[in-house]
Each structure stands twice: as structure tokens, then as C-alpha cells.
Amino acid sequence: MIRLAITSALALALAAPAQADTLIDNVDGMTLDATGGVDRFTGLLVGDDGRIVQVLRRGDKRPGKVDYFVDGKGQFLMPGLIDSHGHVMGIGFGALTLDLSETTSLAQAQAKIAAYAAAHPDRPWILGRGWNQELWGLGRFPTAAELDAVVGDKPVWLTRVDGHAGWANSKALAAAGITALTKDPAGGKIERVATGGKPTGVLVDAAMDLVEKFVPTPRPEDRDLALATAQDLLLARGVTAMADMGTTIEDWQAYRRAGDNGTLRLRIMAYAGGTEAMELIGGPGPSPWLYDDKLRLNGVKLYVDGALGSRGASLKAPYADAPHTRGLRITSDTQLKNLMSRAALDRFQLAIHAIGDEANAGVLAAIEDMSATYTGDRRWRIEHAQIVDPADFARFGRHGIIASMQPVHQTSDRLMAEARLGPQRLTGGYAWKSLATTGAKLAFGSDAPVELPDPFAGLAAAITRQGPDGQPFGGWQPQERLTREEALAAYTMNGAYAGFAEGRFGRLVRGERADFLLVDRDPLLATPSDLRATQVRQVWINGRLAWDAATAKR
Amino acid sequence: MIRLAITSALALALAAPAQADTLIDNVDGMTLDATGGVDRFTGLLVGDDGRIVQVLRRGDKRPGKVDYFVDGKGQFLMPGLIDSHGHVMGIGFGALTLDLSETTSLAQAQAKIAAYAAAHPDRPWILGRGWNQELWGLGRFPTAAELDAVVGDKPVWLTRVDGHAGWANSKALAAAGITALTKDPAGGKIERVATGGKPTGVLVDAAMDLVEKFVPTPRPEDRDLALATAQDLLLARGVTAMADMGTTIEDWQAYRRAGDNGTLRLRIMAYAGGTEAMELIGGPGPSPWLYDDKLRLNGVKLYVDGALGSRGASLKAPYADAPHTRGLRITSDTQLKNLMSRAALDRFQLAIHAIGDEANAGVLAAIEDMSATYTGDRRWRIEHAQIVDPADFARFGRHGIIASMQPVHQTSDRLMAEARLGPQRLTGGYAWKSLATTGAKLAFGSDAPVELPDPFAGLAAAITRQGPDGQPFGGWQPQERLTREEALAAYTMNGAYAGFAEGRFGRLVRGERADFLLVDRDPLLATPSDLRATQVRQVWINGRLAWDAATAKR
């Protein structure tokens, strides 16, 4: 960023309309227009408030004097990407937790644990995940003593790769009061030495709770660090705004702290985790847009069913690979309508998790039922809308429903989905194009940290229905592929619309916030594999440099 | 407020240093100087940011052009008053609750209840207090049927004047599931008809809980209304800032909503109700000053003992009127130090409730113990410091302790205090002058809604040690009287200091926020009874008119 000249106070007063402008010029710029078509430009003039004053094309006269001038050197400039479904704090905490999944021996794991503990001396507990004694060739579970040898002064608690066992050191066992006298809980097992029953350090399934209830909740400092970490990770992948699904009051307070002290860079559209958090965070309705449109509580996240992989998704017909079950509802129709009413009455937006076709039909029916009472611009969001009965497609096009979907889930899940659903129901799976065609607004996200928060991977999946390996040939259910422009809209302007943010950000047009990326290639022209490899060089949010590859911690 | 002229953008740019000034001129102005002496002036020039640009004296040249000009017409202008101990939301909720204490017959009470219910159709429950069947000449408790006759469509719950009984209508009894089959709880009694055991509607002592656990918690709208009401009540008495003792997360969210939407007029220095609320509200430390210094979480309120009236205050020697008890500690020395450490470690300010001489000695010992570890500018606050052993007076002068005291408690409590303490211990009661003389900083407040939030009554009590009736002749323990200047300092600059706000507000000097009152008399010259009758005409906060007697709802 080059500071060209600071004009005098007098000149500033005369130079209507803007007072401290930034000109980003000499770029290969692109945005979508109001109808989703591509608009190309070569410069952006941004005002002191971070809003775009003028979009400049080749040949347009440049302002004579500006306060800041940035030479884009011909780089490609595109709108900041909006992830419409993620978990901001989960991304941060996930990144901060010790990850042992790449270790290939106990000694290597021990070294990594020791280094991590040394690097984080102020952590009251050392927490981690991902170990697998099979990969270590150990032939047995590891022991508390093997942990004590590297961290003996504070509790250590590390969960196995499958999440079904935990490995504690002696301090953690002591904190939990686990001794030879402790009985195995129902559904769980305390691994013990052959004689005397002394615990070895590994606790299986329900026995893990014996320790986990003593793991301290994160401190505010930890939350602030998680937020800073999540922001870095998201900006590095070009995400400038995220719909945060399941915001707690603790999360919200961390967002406000960052807003108050000027370290909130990412835009966060928050959906509270349940109606109690909604009321505590928002009060009598959605919050205002805070901190130059960086933060707003839009509404509430509700759950109707579980996930497909664990057969918790609620299906109309039995699972193909488990004919005794159709999954289950977390929330009944009556409960759902009660919760929806409570939120809609105060004009909170509803974002409702529905994976299975029965769950989606249930949400559609609830929306149809409530739309007569709760009129106006509601933008009912169905989160995931993963498996939909084709007979229900058309219902998505009514009442202004938003299909908030995650392209990478399709490529990650497809073999599992084929097993769960059998061949007959696949046409209703991840049916982006079909739902969009009905008139539903399609907003794309990652569900990070469940998946990596990488919108370029999402864009590639969206236009190919293929994974990073190019499989399957021709794409999975390829009739659901989108055009590049449709996919980009789902990651930009539609994401803004889905969060009541259109006109504020999502497109690079006069009056919107200047949120843009400088990247090393044109995503509208790159091959799918090149698109996945897009490198983000700089991220600008609200007209200010928010992340720079040249200086970022990696 | 008269708008004289809007200067042009060009003239604005040239008219250094301020851009949108307000001149309040032709006033009989007064503030305290840095040493607590009186400084008189005739005009204030206030910048666009609400800070004082210049204090103008007779003969000082006035600026040639200002954006707003206010002619004070010779009125008396004084600093806004700081109430260093109150409960903002309690003041608002208290004012919003139906008050039956003035009713003299059942019929009059019924009429008042009916009118209140009609005036508040959106309240899910009708709540009130203050009834007394003795004053009504009823010779019995009132009945549910007598309430049903005036409010039958929603629950009504009214507590007796002494707080030891509640009167429910049939809807409230039904909501609580109370029938003839319900047994009396331990320590409580359900009033019943002679035959059949049907509840009459009145519940005594512990039986009140049967209903109270079903009384809905306030909705965010209710909290917002309570805050608006409290602000009106406080501003009307000249209070421009309050230390809010025992802030909950719900309170804080209401304050932030008001700050976010521009309706926060009062300055609030918040002390969280306990360390959990402290951490949730403040995070890793005190919040920043928010909304132009209108809101900050300074620290945490802790309790060491109870109150003198109920013999909950912890005394060194037995109560004079109950020799079997010395009162009791709510928090032990060890607990207190643990809680203080947790707060002080993260630089939260401590505000510790201590009424009895034993409790005050305990807090002093804890502060002395911690001062070696938690060094620097801590401003340990002792709230009330009501009864202090004269042997402990000098300890208040060390470690920067603040004695946060409430003058009106002295006049309200004196007969009760004499009964509880006997004649020997009165020299340590409400010992403002003695504590200030040791070097402790004296900050005055009201404890509203326990007392009325009226600083003029407090000023009069502070300089007389007499009640509004002029009793006792010569003043109670008159050696503790303060000068007017000392009392005013305790309601202004010392209150700011006690909240880490010195330099921001509390005095009318260049660089501080322009928080001032226009009043109808000079509190430094009025007789004590005239001082109590001071009428506040206008309240200006941050250089803007915040309350005006001419237009205020009464």
C-alpha cells in the first residue's frame, strides 16, 4: 500500500464527496451484477467509510488526488467470498488443539505433545486429538506413564482418532478422581493393569466422561485467541464473511470484544444456538448491524434431525443399508413450530438444519404453515437441505426460502450417501440446480470445521460434482452442476441476501462495502483443478487491507 | 436549544480546532478544581465529541461563530452528579411495578389493580407489592376471588408490604398448580377456607415460592423499558452517571442495546454480580469505555455480610438488641480472598459489600493481604463501610481504598442503628469524615432502589447528619458532617475517580465530557431544606440535552 499524498484539511473540505479516498487501480476486476451476470472493471475508488464510491472501467477518468493509491499491477480482483454456513469459534478451537493424526510412532507423538505443552505454558490442560496406536505399531494402548514422561506438571487429555477413547496422564486421572477403586460406568471401560485394577490411562466410550467433565471450559483469553485464529484461517482462503451457525453468548461476547477493540476483521452474521441464546444475545429482535456491518445477530439456528453418516437424518423410507431405521427427528413438528413462532414473532430469522428428506418435508410444511401468520420478508433458511424428495423440490421455490447448502459435502459424502440411500433416492441428493431452478435462493458454505473452509474447493465442486481426485468421471448426478456464475453468486451476493446483507456487501458496486480479494488467477477461466489451487494474495475488507499472504503467519 | 447558524463546510474546515461547537453562555457556573476547591465560570464551549473545549469566565472573549448557542439566562449550572452505588435495572423495575402501599381500602386497591392491568395489556403477569389488609380495615386476608373480580384473564401476584405474604388470583394459583391437595411447604403456609382446604389466595413465607417460581422472567422488551424508566428517574434528579452494583449479563445486554441504538443517556460504570458474570461480560479484563464513555464494565461486586436491619451484618461484638448473635458472614475470609484474586489477576476492580465492623475489618485484612501481590492502581472499593471499628479507621487510608458510602442510609437507619449497636459503637457508624480524614477517597451514592436516587437529599444529609424533618437537633454524631465542597466532591469527582473515570467526566474542565445540570438554586449557598428542594431544569450529558423538566413525563 503506497501512501501518495495527504491533502490539506482545506482541500479535503473542498473535494466533495469523499474525504479520505483509496484508489485501487490497474486490476483485472470482476463482480456480479444485480442479475448475476459478470461485470468487469479496472479500478475501485473507496471512501473513508469503506464503501465503494466509484467502479472505474478502462478509460474512465481517475480522480486527480486521492489519499491512498494501490497499484494492483494487473492482478485479478474479485469479491470477498461469503461462507453461508460455518462455525467461527469451532474453526479457531479446532486449529488450536494439538493434532496427533499424522504421528507414526509413540515417540513421535510424545515429542509433539512435549513441544505443544512447551509452546503453551499458560494452558491449564493440554488437550488434543487424533492418536491411533495402530498406526504406531504399538500393539496396545499407550499409558498414563508414557504421557507423564513428557508432561507431568498439568493434566493432559487426548482423544483417539475415532473419538471413542481418551488417553489421560496421571494429573488428569487425579483431577477426575479415577483410581483402582473407580468402577466402569455403564457403556464405558477403564483400561486397567492385569493385577490390582490400577487404571492404565486409557478410557473407552462412556468412561471418557469421567475425565471430560473436569476439562475446564475455555477462558475468555482462549476464546479471543480462537477468534483471531479463525479469522486468519478464513481470510487466508478468501472468506470475508461467514454465517455463524449456533452462536453462544460466550461466542457473541468474543465477537463484541473484537469489535470493541478493533480486531474484528471478518464479517459475522450470527445465528444463535437455540431460542434462549437468541433472546439473550439479540433481546427483543435481531441486533443492529454493528462495527461497520461487521457483526449482526440475524436469527436462530434450530435442528430438525441429525446427520446422514450416523443415520440420524430423518428419511421418508428406511435406510438402504439399515432397513430397520428411518433415522430420527430431534425436534417434532409441534416443537419446531413452537420454536419457529417464538423466533418469528420477534422477527428473528430462522435457519433450520434439515438433512433427510422427511426432515426437509417437515420444515417445508412448517414454513408453509407459518407463512400466513409471519408475513413479509422472512428469508426462511433451510440449512443443508441435503436429501430432498424430488416431489418436494417445487416447495422450495415458495415463501422466499433459502437453500443454504455446502458443495464439498457432496464430494465428501457421495459414497456414504449411496450406501445410506441406495440408487433410487440419489436424484434428491445435494440437488443444487434443481432447488435453484424452483426459485429458491442458493447460498453456499463449508460447514467448517466439519469441512475445510475453502470456497475455491466449493466452487470447483459446484461446477463439476467431482472431488479433488476428478472422481467420479463426468460428475456425480451431473445434472445438478452449476455454471461458474451461479456458483459464484451462491458464494457472494446470494450469501449476502441470505443474511439480509444485500446492499451492504457481496458485490463490488457503488455504495457497498469494499470487500475484495487479490488472487493469482481468474476463477471464471481456470480449469477446475486450477480453481482449487487459487492462491489468495491479499484480502481487503471495508476498504482496508485485512490479510496479506506476504506477511501472514502460515 | 437555539440553532444560530450552520457554518459552511469550508468555514468549518478553517475554524480550528472544533468543528461543531456548542456554546452554553450566560450561566452561573460552578465546578470543583483538581484539589476540590470551587471554581466559578459563566460559559462552556463544547466540541462535537461532547468534550469541553473551553471554560469561559466573565470577560473572556467568546468564539465568533458556533453551531449551537444556548442562552443560560443566568441559571445555575453545576456538574452532573455521580451516584456511586445503585442498581439501575432495579430502579426501573421498581418504578414499573404496581405499588399498592398507598391504598386504604380493598376497593381502592382493586380499582388500582384493574387500572394497572388495563394500562399494561401486554404483560403476561400482573405483578405488584405493598398491600396491607390492616390499613384496609379488612380484619382478614384478601382472596383470590376478590382479585379475579378485577383481573380474571391472566395471573396476578401481589406481595404484602412486609414481603412475607403474597396474594394470587385464580389464574396464578392454577399456573402454580396449587389446589386443596397441595401441602404446606416447610416454613410456609397456604391460607385455606375452613372446610375442604381450598386455598384462599394468600400464601405466607416459604409458600410464596410455590407461585414465584412460575412468575416469568422479564422479557428483553421489559428490560429495555426498565432501563429507559430508570434513566428518566435518575436524570430527573440530576444523576448523570451511576455505578451499577451487581450487573447481570441480561442487564449488560440491555445497556448495550441502548448504546447500540443511541438511547443510552446515563453513564453506567458496571460491577458484575459475581465472578461468573464478570468473566462473561468483561472477558479477560474490564471492558473498554464504550459509547463515548457511557458504559464500561469496571469490575465485580462481592458480598462479605448482610444488612444491619435484619441483623445479617457481621459485628465484632454481639448485637445490642440480640446478644445471642453477631450476625453472619456471607463469604469467609478464604472465599473472599479466592474471589478477589480471581478478579484482581485480570485487573478487574473489586467492589466489596461490607456493613458490620467485623466484615469491614475482614475486607481491610484481605486488601492488606493482596496488595503485595496485586500492585498498582487498584482502587479497592468497600461498599457501604457502614459500621467500622474506630480502631480500623486508619486502615482505610492505605492501599488506595475507596469508601463508597450512602449518606441517606445514615438518616434512614439511625434509630435502628442505635438499637442494633447500643450507645458505645455509634462513633464508628456512617463515619464519613473520619474515613476521609485517613486518606480514603469518599464516593457517595444512594443504593437506589433501596433509597430514592436523590443526590440533593444526600448532599443535605452529608452536611447536616439530619433527616428531612431536621432531626436530630444538631445532627447525629455531628463530628462526621462534611463541608458542602467535600460532599459535592463525593458526588462528582470522587465518584469518577472511584470508577476510573477521572479525566473523562466528573468535573467541568477542558477535555472532560460536558455533563452538567441547570438547576434553580446554588447548592453551595442554599439552606439544607432548600438544598433538598432543588429543582433540576435541564440535564446535559456529553454536550447534549438529555433531560428537560419542561418536556419530561412526570
HADDOCK unambig.tbl for C-alpha pairs under 7 A between the chains (distance, minus, plus):
assign (segid A and resid 9 and name CA) (segid B and resid 13 and name CA) 6.41 0.50 0.50
assign (segid A and resid 10 and name CA) (segid B and resid 13 and name CA) 5.95 0.50 0.50
assign (segid A and resid 10 and name CA) (segid B and resid 14 and name CA) 6.91 0.50 0.50
assign (segid A and resid 13 and name CA) (segid B and resid 9 and name CA) 6.35 0.50 0.50
assign (segid A and resid 13 and name CA) (segid B and resid 10 and name CA) 5.96 0.50 0.50
assign (segid A and resid 13 and name CA) (segid B and resid 13 and name CA) 6.14 0.50 0.50
assign (segid A and resid 14 and name CA) (segid B and resid 10 and name CA) 6.87 0.50 0.50
assign (segid A and resid 220 and name CA) (segid B and resid 283 and name CA) 4.83 0.50 0.50
assign (segid A and resid 220 and name CA) (segid B and resid 284 and name CA) 5.27 0.50 0.50
assign (segid A and resid 221 and name CA) (segid B and resid 284 and name CA) 5.61 0.50 0.50
assign (segid A and resid 250 and name CA) (segid B and resid 280 and name CA) 6.60 0.50 0.50
assign (segid A and resid 280 and name CA) (segid B and resid 250 and name CA) 6.61 0.50 0.50
assign (segid A and resid 283 and name CA) (segid B and resid 220 and name CA) 4.83 0.50 0.50
assign (segid A and resid 284 and name CA) (segid B and resid 220 and name CA) 5.26 0.50 0.50
assign (segid A and resid 284 and name CA) (segid B and resid 221 and name CA) 5.61 0.50 0.50
